[in-house]
Structure formats: structure tokens, C-alpha cells
Amino acid sequence: MRKSLLAAAAFLTLAGASGAIAQTTVIERDAPDRVVVDRGPSASSTTVERREHSDGCSSKTVTKENDVGDRKTVTKENCD
């Protein structure tokens, strides 16, 4: 009887181990399509303007415009 209990215990142990191995979850995700934009040489323009003020301050204005027509202007002032 002792051998049959050991055999039953061994069987249940192996059955539990194989059941744990069989529970594998695979998650697959679809990545979004990538878009590659090949841009040729740009026709952007950059304008830099520097000014000295009478109060000892100076300013620098940079204006950039790309080939689509979008424009951005940044001004920086320094006072010593």
C-alpha cells in the first residue's frame, strides 16, 4: 500500500508540473506601419538681425521659413 501511495504522489506531482508547463501565454502585437518621408534639399531661408540699443542692450532676431511656408521668429535680448 505504501508503494501505491508513493506512486500516486509521484503521478500527481508530475501531472501538476506538466500542467504548469502547458500554461504558456503568447502575446503578439501588431506594430504600426512606419512612414518614411524622404525629403530632398530644403529651400528654407534663415534671416539673422542684430541691433545695438543706446541703453547698452543688444538684441538678436532669427527668422526661419521652410519650403512649405511655415515661419518661426525668435528674439533674444542681452543687457550688460
Secondary structure, 3 states (H helix, E strand, C coil): CHHHHHHHHHHHHHHHHHHHHHCCCCCCCCCCCCCCCCCCCCCCEEEEEEEECCCCEEEEEEEEECCCCCEEEEEEEEEC
